Amino acid sequence: MTVSPQDAPPPSLLRSVIRSTLFVLVAGIVGPAFIVIGLSLGDEPGAEWMVPTGIGITVVDLLVGFLIGRHRHDAALRLHRLRQNGQPALAQVLSFDQTGVRINDQPVLLLQMRIHGEDIEPYEVQAREVVPEVRIPLLYAGELPVLVDPETNEWEIDWASAKTVAPTAPAAPASAVPAPVDDRTAGERLAELDDLLRRDLVSRDEYDATRARIIAEL
């Protein structure tokens, strides 16, 4: 049975913390490795530092994992509440541009929009959003349906309610459209990817796949 966003249960803090903590422990395996090696060496000279160091690193990893999990849970909870209680509104698409970043082979666009609706004072927003290529034609409609929290002005594009609209001009053949050239350094691209993760605009799986691709290009 399919569960609609309105009927979906709230996100689990425990699940978010466990997933983030496991990822941090795997990425920072050096802490547990020091503990295991130190215990296996016992009282051999020069090994006495390994167990305390490993414990210290592992404690830091656990703390970082908890903080990341808590942050992702808070972001997911805000999104859940928005989908449950958000007020329908419209977002006028003022502009959208390529950022040169792709997540799971889908472009991240810089959107400039003006949100307005019943009992909602119009305001402008600018955000980086992962927009699947099949949904880019919807941006040409000029307006998109959104869900808005009138108290906080948090918003989310309601893609499910958006109507399919063809572009105003015929699309050029793919071979005739040059791919955007990303002349930024790998460090700059990784920094932007980290920012997208902190703002919960990409999933952990998308982050890991894109980070690995950027590093592989070095």
Secondary structure, DSSP 8 states (H G I E B T S, - for coil): ----TTT-----HHHHHHHHHHHHHHHTTHHHHHHHHHHHHTT-TT-TTHHHHHHHHHHHHHHHHHHHHHHHHHHHHHHHHHHHH-EEEEEEEEEEEEEEEEETTEEEEEEEEEEEETTEEEEEEEEEEE--GGGGGGGGGSEEEEEE-TTT--EEE-GGG------SS----GGGS------S-HHHHHHHHHHHHHTTSS-HHHHHHHHHHHHHT-
